[in-house]
Amino acid sequence: MRILFDQGTPAPLCHLLSQHSVSTSFECGWSSLTNGDLLAAAELADFDLLVTTDRNLRYKQNLAKRTIAIVVLSFTNLPRIRKHVVE
């Protein structure tokens, strides 16, 4: 699975997803893109999943026709996230 982290997603989280291909918006040169443009770029680049911390994304964007899956993290504390990871 190809996963894209947006700007607010803690990069060390990628170590918990080692079986997947993880990139950050910064690595892709997309750190200045806004939500709609970032989603469009990610879809064009064939990413399967966007991990974001933007809890208001669903109110800012029409997600009904998007082909990319989106996971919104409710917190960014890595030790707290680790507690929810199934290995």
C-alpha positions in Angstrom: 0.0 0.0 0.0 1.3 3.5 -0.8 0.7 5.9 2.1 1.1 9.6 2.2 1.6 11.6 5.4 0.5 15.2 5.4 2.5 17.9 7.2 1.1 17.3 10.7 1.6 13.5 10.7 4.5 12.4 12.9 7.1 11.0 10.5 8.4 8.4 13.0 5.0 6.7 12.6 6.3 5.3 9.3 8.4 2.8 11.3 5.2 1.3 12.5 4.1 0.8 8.9 7.2 -0.8 7.6 5.3 -3.3 5.4 4.0 -0.3 3.3 5.6 2.3 1.2 5.3 5.6 3.1 6.1 9.1 1.8 5.6 12.5 3.3 4.1 15.5 1.5 7.5 17.2 2.1 9.4 14.4 0.4 7.0 14.7 -2.6 7.5 18.4 -2.8 3.9 19.0 -1.8 4.3 20.8 1.5 2.8 24.0 0.2 -0.3 22.4 -1.3 -3.6 23.0 0.4 -6.0 20.2 1.2 -7.8 19.9 -2.1 -4.7 20.2 -4.2 -2.8 17.7 -1.9 -5.6 15.2 -2.3 -5.6 15.6 -6.1 -1.8 15.3 -6.3 -1.9 12.2 -4.1 -4.6 10.5 -6.2 -2.7 11.3 -9.4 0.4 9.8 -7.9 -1.6 6.6 -7.1 -1.4 6.9 -3.3 -3.8 4.6 -1.6 -4.1 6.3 1.8 -3.6 9.8 3.2 -2.8 10.1 6.9 -3.6 13.5 8.2 -4.2 15.4 11.5 -6.7 17.8 9.9 -9.9 17.0 11.8 -11.8 19.5 9.8 -10.9 18.0 6.4 -14.3 16.5 5.9 -15.9 19.9 6.4 -13.5 21.7 4.0 -13.5 19.2 1.2 -16.1 17.2 -0.7 -14.7 13.7 -0.2 -17.5 11.7 -1.8 -15.8 11.4 -5.2 -12.2 10.9 -3.8 -10.5 7.6 -4.7 -7.9 7.9 -1.9 -8.7 6.6 1.6 -8.2 9.0 4.4 -7.2 8.4 8.1 -7.5 11.3 10.4 -5.4 11.0 13.6 -7.1 12.5 16.6 -3.7 12.9 18.3 -0.1 13.0 17.2 1.7 11.7 20.3 3.7 8.7 19.0 3.7 6.7 22.3 0.0 7.1 22.5 -0.4 6.0 18.8 1.8 2.9 19.5 -0.7 1.7 22.1 -3.2 1.2 19.2 -1.0 -0.5 16.8 -1.6 -4.2 16.3 1.6 -6.1 15.4 
